[in-house]
Amino acid sequence: MRVCDFDYELPEEKIAKYPPMERGSTRLLVLNRQTGAIQHDYYAALGAFLQEGDLLVLNNTRVLRARLHAIKSTGAKIELMLLEKHEEEQTQVLYRGRLKKGDILVAHNHKLQVADIVDDGIARIELLAEGELADLFNHFGGVPIPPYLKREAEEVDRERYQTVFAELPGSVAAPTASLNMTQDLLEKLYRKGVEVAALTLHVGLGTFLPIRAELLQEHVMHREFYSIPPKSVEKIRSIKASGGRVVAVGTTVTRALEHAGERIATFFGDNSLTGEADIFIYPGYQFRFVDALLTNFHAPRSTVLMLAAACAGADNLRNAYREALEKGYYFLSYGDSMLIS
């Protein structure tokens, strides 16, 4: 299977450049993956397509203010992007400019030192004072909105590029399928008998990286740290045993659950089930735990588009995208959503 099989024309005017005026007011396309049938509604009406006994799984990661500008001793300006949190200490940054090991940088009167050049464009940075590097970014940094928005982050992004249930900091991109979720909608789902569970997957910049391989089998996925609390593991097992559906809110939740795989069935203990998800899901993949997927409309040739195609069926997804474009849906992070069930 080739990457070009997942290409399509996305007009610039169909990309949502800003969030909707009211959170949760976006549209929802509902796709039956068995029949290919399509329905049109609104995100706020999600409950009409879920049923008692379903389990909605959310990603409670919190987006860091990950973009920071620094100055070298030469006066050269360097842009730093804090990379997502993993199990190890969070000290790596993506940088734009020229750096070498030992360079001293100043950002908002704080001195930083380049401890090492890890890879092309990636460095390990140390704060030359007490405190955490992540705290410096979170205090002075900018919101890392996606590059395809082609604008600088604004005040509106501080709140809206974050879910209402964001809790554990570590992501440099939002779990966008949840950006339109509201507490009011969650309460309505709860009253209907829909269970809710949370996990954490810290979303990385790899979400936006282009696939350089021509064949899908040659692409190497980026790693993203996840943690599934014991209560969530138990809820997932219980729902599957009772014949209910696990509804993943977003591709990030899907990657965490499917990477955890059979460990969910055998995991016991007081600590969370953790891992580094590097799973690449594309058509032909057999899902172990995810029965339905709530997701956004994704960019051409992206790994998240391929994951959606694996869930929906490539032909079904292609037809749904064509209809969404014809009916004026908005795409990407701040856009409309799709429920694949």
Secondary structure by P-SEA (a helix, b strand, c coil): ccccccbbbbcccccccccccccccbbbbbbcccccbbbbbccccccccccccbbbbbbcccccccbbbbbccccbbbbbbbcccccccccbbbbccccccbbbbbcccbbbbccccccccbbbbbccccccaaaaaaacccccccccccccccccccccccccccccccccccccccccccaaaaaaaaaabbbbbbbbbbccccccccccccccccbbbbbbbbbbcaaaaaaaaaaaaaccccccccaaaaaaaaaaccccccccccccccccccccccccccccccccccccccccccaaaaaaaaaccaaaaaaaaaaaaaacccccccbbbbbcc
